[in-house]
Amino acid sequence: MGRDTVIERKVFPAGENIFRQGSTGHSAYIIQQGSVDIIREEADGSEAVLGNVGVGGIFGEMAVIDDSPRMATARTAEATTVIVVTQQMFLHKLEQADPFIRGLMQIMANTIRSMSKKNT
């Protein structure tokens, strides 16, 4: 990334969806302040909280890694400020990584998606 790269921050109130399960994803997010619940939406309309991401945590990276639909919904548990990591920024950093690391990340993404499909 060059010096002209702009870091984008977004602020969300409590209870707002940052993205929804099944949507297309072109950004990952790093939490600067607050926290986010990762929620699996079930076919019957119910929801299951899979986990909570706090300050310094990253979420939404799976869709950026393998360009697949979002596996879960991300909803703010409280007022939250995030740093947006665009797909372009992420891929640029990934291109600079060791080829082994790039391959490992793709394998991990595929494994997690495969495991998720078995649990639905």
Protein Blocks (a to p, Z undefined) as FASTA:
>chain_A
ZZklccddddddehiafbdehiacfbdcddfbdcdddddddfkopacdfbdcdehiaehk
lmmmnopacfbdcddfbdcddddddfklmmmmmmmpcfklmmmmmmmmmmmmmmmmmmZZ
